[in-house]
Amino acid sequence: MQERTGTPAPRPALSWSDLRGSRAGVWGLGVEGRANLRKLTELGADPVLVDDRPPAGAEAGGEGLAGRPVLATGEGGLAALAACDVVVKSPGISRYRPEVRELSARGVPVTGGLALWLAGADRARVVCVTGTKGKSSTTAIAGHLLRGLGYQCLTGGNIGQPPWDPARPDAAAGCDFWVIETSSYQATDLAFSPPVVAVTSLHPDHLDWHGDVATYYRDKLSACSQPGADLTVANGDSDLLAERAALLGPRVEWVRADDEPGADWMARLGLLGTHNRRNALIARACLRALGVPAAADNAALAAAAAGFTPLASRLTVIGEVAGVTFVDDSLSTNVLPTLAALDAFPGRRVALIAGGHDRGIDYRPLAAGLAARDAPTLVLAIPDSGPRIAAAIEAGSPGKAEVSVCPDLAAAVGRGLRWARPDGVVLLSPAAPSFGVFRDYRDRGQAFAAAMQACAPA
């Protein structure tokens, strides 16, 4: 865990246009870091490339690195960044790291790509969507509805390609609105907020980056209250958000899953779960806040909702074997979305596959949620956090949920299928990240699908 001193490094109020001709450090060379490099190259800046763990081939420039060498942070990289006019860091690099504070103390501004973009954007046409979970789906829903209503809309940020990336095929196109998924990492960089921000949920997460839960909450919600903020569209079913209403900016509109009971336009989205109904209602509220007239018209929204493609690994039905439904919710990396996924199947037998990279999440709330569930539930606990999940459930909901510790995902799928017959659900909703065993949540979801196919009759 990184050293913490209570507040992050200062947030410079710079835009991309301010970096023209500068000597600019690019710290971190993932998806966003490479987009930052492309943008700086377009601006005629002189990029200096630094990464904590330089990718293979970086010594010779590497693919997508414009033939430039990459320095390791601890092997001359920090000194190279200190000689820059500005440093553009990737979101995964915590603002609380001592190196960030050292650069700031030397007078080198450290910022992020989204902060630079938002500082120069027409923020009246931007919505930032944040939240522990639900922000990707809400961003995708809002973007789909806007396009279905005839607007040019670009989605980006933490989802897909960054909006400032010159490599985007739509980068040069005119745009009516931008819907930007904003992670807690990115929010901590922002010096400005758009007038409309949405918060889909709040639950402890990313404590290794932020240091503690109180800091995570403060950083996550900081997107609601920077200069320019006006309205926060917030999840009205979240007690944690209600307790922190003072952090939500000048005005708050609370949206609950049971709002607008007669509205049926959301069925056209094809999404499972009460939480996704609330996500759709939050998206609608954002459109209203942007001044979109058709956002008040259920028939227009129903037509716009048609053809929506749910995002992969977000409570997605991927097939059926022997009458058992298989659902991929691999992106659920903590307890909150896993409980929401279970709630999507009231009255049905569910074999829940849970476990993954162990980052110290408290699984007692999962045990409490299982204790409140009426239908039979089998928890298939897989490494690395599986044993802790099993122990929490056995202690917190004895007799309510059956628990089986499995050596791997494939074994859990086979055990789940046998138990869930003839008409139950095998649900991959791990309440843990995928790191270690899998490259990412997509890789984990693909492994789940492959294990399902292996169980299907020839």
Secondary structure as the mmCIF struct_conf table of DSSP 4:
data_model
#
loop_
_struct_conf.conf_type_id
_struct_conf.id
_struct_conf.beg_label_comp_id
_struct_conf.beg_label_asym_id
_struct_conf.beg_label_seq_id
_struct_conf.end_label_comp_id
_struct_conf.end_label_asym_id
_struct_conf.end_label_seq_id
BEND BEND1 GLY A 6 THR A 7
HELX_LH_PP_P HELX_LH_PP_P1 PRO A 8 PRO A 10
HELX_RH_3T_P HELX_RH_3T_P1 TRP A 16 LEU A 19
TURN_TY1_P TURN_TY1_P1 ARG A 20 GLY A 21
STRN STRN1 ARG A 23 TRP A 27
BEND BEND2 GLY A 30 GLY A 30
HELX_RH_AL_P HELX_RH_AL_P1 VAL A 31 GLU A 42
TURN_TY1_P TURN_TY1_P2 LEU A 43 GLY A 44
STRN STRN2 ASP A 46 ASP A 51
BEND BEND3 ASP A 52 ARG A 53
HELX_LH_PP_P HELX_LH_PP_P2 PRO A 54 PRO A 55
TURN_TY1_P TURN_TY1_P3 ALA A 56 GLY A 57
HELX_RH_3T_P HELX_RH_3T_P2 ALA A 58 ALA A 60
TURN_TY1_P TURN_TY1_P4 GLY A 61 GLY A 61
TURN_TY1_P TURN_TY1_P5 GLU A 63 GLY A 67
STRN STRN3 VAL A 70 ALA A 72
HELX_RH_PI_P HELX_RH_PI_P1 THR A 73 GLY A 77
HELX_RH_AL_P HELX_RH_AL_P2 LEU A 78 ALA A 82
TURN_TY1_P TURN_TY1_P6 ALA A 83 ALA A 83
BEND BEND4 CYS A 84 ASP A 85
STRN STRN4 VAL A 86 LYS A 89
TURN_TY1_P TURN_TY1_P7 PRO A 91 GLY A 92
BEND BEND5 ILE A 93 ILE A 93
TURN_TY1_P TURN_TY1_P8 ARG A 95 TYR A 96
BEND BEND6 ARG A 97 ARG A 97
HELX_RH_AL_P HELX_RH_AL_P3 PRO A 98 ALA A 105
TURN_TY1_P TURN_TY1_P9 ARG A 106 GLY A 107
STRN STRN5 VAL A 110 GLY A 112
HELX_RH_AL_P HELX_RH_AL_P4 GLY A 113 GLY A 120
BEND BEND7 ALA A 121 ALA A 121
HELX_RH_3T_P HELX_RH_3T_P3 ARG A 123 ARG A 125
STRN STRN6 VAL A 126 THR A 130
BEND BEND8 THR A 132 GLY A 134
HELX_RH_AL_P HELX_RH_AL_P5 LYS A 135 GLY A 148
TURN_TY1_P TURN_TY1_P10 LEU A 149 GLY A 150
STRN STRN7 CYS A 153 GLY A 157
BEND BEND9 ASN A 158 GLN A 161
TURN_TY1_P TURN_TY1_P11 PRO A 163 TRP A 164
TURN_TY1_P TURN_TY1_P12 PRO A 166 ALA A 167
BEND BEND10 ARG A 168 ARG A 168
TURN_TY1_P TURN_TY1_P13 PRO A 169 ALA A 172
BEND BEND11 ALA A 173 ALA A 173
BEND BEND12 ASP A 176 ASP A 176
STRN STRN8 PHE A 177 GLU A 181
HELX_RH_AL_P HELX_RH_AL_P6 SER A 184 ALA A 187
TURN_TY1_P TURN_TY1_P14 THR A 188 ASP A 189
BEND BEND13 ALA A 191 ALA A 191
BEND BEND14 PRO A 195 PRO A 195
STRN STRN9 VAL A 196 VAL A 199
HELX_RH_AL_P HELX_RH_AL_P7 LEU A 207 HIS A 210
BEND BEND15 GLY A 211 ASP A 212
HELX_RH_AL_P HELX_RH_AL_P8 VAL A 213 LEU A 221
HELX_RH_3T_P HELX_RH_3T_P4 SER A 222 CYS A 224
BEND BEND16 SER A 225 GLN A 226
TURN_TY1_P TURN_TY1_P15 PRO A 227 GLY A 228
STRN STRN10 LEU A 231 ASN A 235
TURN_TY1_P TURN_TY1_P16 GLY A 236 ASP A 237
HELX_RH_AL_P HELX_RH_AL_P9 ASP A 239 GLU A 243
TURN_TY1_P TURN_TY1_P17 ARG A 244 ARG A 244
HELX_RH_3T_P HELX_RH_3T_P5 ALA A 245 LEU A 247
BEND BEND17 LEU A 248 LEU A 248
BEND BEND18 PRO A 250 PRO A 250
STRN STRN11 ARG A 251 VAL A 255
TURN_TY1_P TURN_TY1_P18 ALA A 257 ASP A 258
BEND BEND19 ASP A 259 GLU A 260
TURN_TY1_P TURN_TY1_P19 PRO A 261 GLY A 262
HELX_RH_3T_P HELX_RH_3T_P6 TRP A 265 LEU A 269
BEND BEND20 GLY A 273 GLY A 273
HELX_RH_AL_P HELX_RH_AL_P10 THR A 274 ALA A 289
TURN_TY1_P TURN_TY1_P20 LEU A 290 GLY A 291
HELX_RH_3T_P HELX_RH_3T_P7 PRO A 293 ALA A 296
HELX_RH_AL_P HELX_RH_AL_P11 ASN A 298 ALA A 305
TURN_TY1_P TURN_TY1_P21 ALA A 306 GLY A 307
HELX_LH_PP_P HELX_LH_PP_P3 PRO A 310 LEU A 311
TURN_TY1_P TURN_TY1_P22 ALA A 312 SER A 313
BEND BEND21 ARG A 314 LEU A 315
STRN STRN12 THR A 316 VAL A 321
TURN_TY1_P TURN_TY1_P23 ALA A 322 GLY A 323
STRN STRN13 VAL A 324 ASP A 328
TURN_TY1_P TURN_TY1_P24 SER A 330 LEU A 331
BEND BEND22 ASN A 334 ASN A 334
HELX_RH_AL_P HELX_RH_AL_P12 VAL A 335 ASP A 343
TURN_TY1_P TURN_TY1_P25 ALA A 344 ALA A 344
BEND BEND23 PHE A 345 PHE A 345
TURN_TY1_P TURN_TY1_P26 PRO A 346 GLY A 347
BEND BEND24 ARG A 348 ARG A 348
STRN STRN14 VAL A 350 ALA A 354
BEND BEND25 HIS A 357 HIS A 357
HELX_RH_AL_P HELX_RH_AL_P13 ARG A 364 ALA A 371
TURN_TY1_P TURN_TY1_P27 ALA A 372 ALA A 372
BEND BEND26 ALA A 375 ALA A 375
STRN STRN15 THR A 377 ALA A 381
TURN_TY1_P TURN_TY1_P28 PRO A 383 SER A 385
HELX_RH_AL_P HELX_RH_AL_P14 GLY A 386 GLY A 396
BEND BEND27 SER A 397 SER A 397
TURN_TY1_P TURN_TY1_P29 PRO A 398 LYS A 400
BEND BEND28 ALA A 401 ALA A 401
STRN STRN16 GLU A 402 VAL A 405
BEND BEND29 PRO A 407 ASP A 408
HELX_RH_AL_P HELX_RH_AL_P15 LEU A 409 ALA A 420
TURN_TY1_P TURN_TY1_P30 ARG A 421 ASP A 423
STRN STRN17 VAL A 425 LEU A 428
BEND BEND30 ALA A 431 ALA A 432
TURN_TY1_P TURN_TY1_P31 PHE A 435 VAL A 437
BEND BEND31 PHE A 438 ASP A 440
HELX_RH_AL_P HELX_RH_AL_P16 TYR A 441 CYS A 455
BEND BEND32 ALA A 456 ALA A 456
#
